[in-house]
Amino acid sequence: MPHVNIKFFPVPLDRNQESKLVAAITEAVKNALGCDENVISIALEPVEQAAWNDRVYQPEIVARRDLLRKVPNY
């Protein structure tokens, strides 16, 4: 049911760091939404900095600002 897509500038994440991140997000979603962790899907999507404005900032942050619950402050 819940799907989380984390977009970020590419950084090297080893398997341990990635596992910890996914576990923390899973736990937060499970607790907030009261769902079983088996129904949660999580995608980690690196986006090059040069493409960020066109692929993420404009379509997902600016155009969908009404959905944001935390707004970037930069």
Secondary structure as UniProt FT lines:
FT   STRAND          3..8
FT   HELIX           15..33
FT   HELIX           37..39
FT   STRAND          41..46
FT   HELIX           49..52
FT   HELIX           53..62
FT   TURN            63..64
FT   HELIX           65..67
//
